[in-house]
């Protein structure tokens, strides 16, 4: 079921798409002059780079010939929703990561593949602190490490709230077996992390698949990623790729289609859902002295 009250990221994306379609074959420069805007402003609105005020949306829609009150109200509602100020806008991260968090808040299905550590949304606080400290090569008390972990925990809190709501998203995550066998933070931290994975996987709408090491080659060997899809529009998939140096947000449908195929193939390796229990049992056994 589609949430009738979309969050700011999906509202902005939907509005941008609608406005591009409404302009049709009209030259962008001509429309910009008619609205007394710069061409750059119109381009940024249509690309979802900036929000647009409700009064401007109504004026632009009328310029395009939209006369139906219901359609005008729908476009204005999208504008209002897109301008909501959410907590992640106060964080000082790169644009791609900030936009990814915003889209994550609106996604109807959250997919991911991780080959080196537990998916961020499924990490315990102690595990998150240990792995972030290692990746950044900074002590756990470092301010940057703490900030990243705090934001990760806020993302988890948002997800838990959404999972308990009326329009709960689905979560499908795939990890390599090595992720469960690597005792990040030490045996005690890892034991708590394994228990948390079992608890999360037991929740409605959450699926966790483990790729056994004996599987050999598989489509995920190209690298880890997170994929978001949206019930409102099948063409608005978003892929996020995180590296120690920089982050990348992919929205082009040709790019994101490749990752959707990859995650579908990875999830299909465990149609019965037995891989998690087997792998968790083995990982816990490996932690025993």
Buried (B, 14 or more C-beta within 10 A) or exposed (E): EEBEEBBBBBBBBBBBBBBBEBBEEEEEEEBBEEBEBEBEBBBBBBEBBBBBEBEBBBBBBEBBEBEEEEEBEBBBBBBBBBBBEBEBEEBEBEEBBBBBBBBBBBBBBBBBBBBEBBBBBBBBBBBBBBBBBBBBEBEBEBEEBBBBBEBBBBBBEBBEEBBEEEEBBBBBBBBBBBBBBBBBBEEEBBBBBBEBBBEBBEEEEBBBBBBBEEBEEBBBEEEBBBBBBBBBEEEBBBBBBBEEEEBBBBBEEEEBEEBBEBBEEBBEBBEEEEBBEEBBEBBBEEBEE
